[in-house]
Amino acid sequence: MCAGAELNDRIKEISDKTIIMKIGINAVLLIVIAIAGYCQEKYFTKVGKVTFYSKAPLEDIEAKNNNAVSVFDKSTGQVEVSTLMKAFEFEKALMQEHFNENYIESDKFPKSVFRGMINDLASIDFAKDGKYNTSVAGRLTLHGETKDISAPVILNINNGKLSAAADFKIRPEDYKISIPALVKDKIGKEIRIMVEINYEMFKR
Amino acid sequence: MKKSIAFSVLYFIAAITYAQEGGLLKELDPEPQKQYVTNAFKSSRVINGHSMEMIGAGVLDFRILHRFGQVDQGLYEVFGLDQASMRIGFDYGLSRNLTIGIGRSTLRKEFDGFLKYRLVQQSEGEKSFPFSFILVAGSAINTLKSIDSVKQSLNSRVSYNYQGIIGRKFNSRISLQLTPTLIYRNFVEAGDKNEIFSLGFGGRFKLSKRMAFVWDYFANMAGFPKERSENPLSLGIDIETGGHVFQLHFSNAAGMNERAFITETTGKWSKGDIRFGFNLSRVFTIRKNN
């Protein structure tokens, strides 16, 4: 935007330039800005892994989802992860049915979305191979409820490829997921969530 | 000058676009993934008839069905509860689209077995399909002792049933299905036809996360001696508690396999010939996925 304004001033100084010329340059600048807007340096995936574990006295439950969608913008540190609830796979068909029907209510709330920011972005050199222990903070929407969360994240850059891993815990009651007294010994008070994402460069 | 103002506005808009917060995912314009529609019914039966729901791969469904006597018998018979007819059965999910099942009814000492295969599952998103299509083929054999005057051959004790189930879960509450049915009985009384066509109408309306209102009706279309066969209508409530599904209902039918409830229902709702009954389903995971 600054570059655009400077050029504008210089154009104004040159009095004999035609208005058509002005319009032309302005148009070119707008296109440049528009392209810059689209070509921010982003990473994405549509095959992110999200796994959750519930440990309880009577039953351990594990579910995997290999279709999480995520976008990470390295210029701003913004990261978003969207996970389809019905894509979680359980070892027991009945667990999957109860998860969708009784707890997460996936017909009503089909997706979980996390929007957040990677901390200490300045210390990360995306051009060089390396491993960074950082963290992410943002808002997680699950079962229609949105809560602030933060989690440690390991960013790994290997041959220019970025991967991210996060590991954190949530409490079902924070997201208004009601667990009847009858099954309280089968579902953990805290659910551990692990996210593993291998990013690809985002090309438009 | 006016033009520079106009361009300034455009630059401003461009800057906003550039610096826009959130909504990163929108840029991916995610193609909606194909997702199967699940849990159209709580159980693999609407009440008497098969539902569009399959049981999971590796899951054993142990089913105990009871049909009591007619409610109008009064307190002496505890409104029919003193008389019970039952079917005990096991269904097993060989895969997510193929279920096999066997059962035994006290009525006519009948064994039955079936294969249920889902050809198409309702889905949404990319390459979606608006309904599920399921085929059921079954057979039943009665094992009553022959009496001297009527010697029944093995062949004459057998009947077959074939069903196509076209079902759709319209939303999280409402699921409806149509079940064209053909029943073939090897042995029938004089004047009756061997093959019988019936069209089933089943549905559920979910009342809460764990409870649903269900209805199951079969309209007998052809091959029936009308005076000896009524259309079975059952109305009930499904209650799910963890691994159990309780289906409590009132019906004019006493039979618990296709041949019995479609061809041998004699009670009339209009005369109050209704019975209380329940299906109890308990599932066990025999084989775990992955």
Interface residues (C-beta under 8 A of the other chain):
Chain A: M1 G4 A5 N8 I19 K22 I23 N26 L29 L30 I33 A34 A36 G37 K42 F44 K46 N67 V69 S70 V71 F72 D73 Q78 V79 E80 S82 L84 K86 A87 E89 F90 E91 K92 A93 L94 Q96 E97 H98 N100 E101 N102 E105 D107 K108 V113 R115 L182 V183 F202
Chain B: K3 S4 F7 L10 Y11 A14 A15 T17 Y18 E21 G22 L24 L25 E27 L28 P30 Q33 Q35 Y36 T38 N39 I55 G56 A57 G58 V59 G93 R96 N171 S172 K209 R210 E240 T241 G242 G243 V283 T285 K288 N289 N290
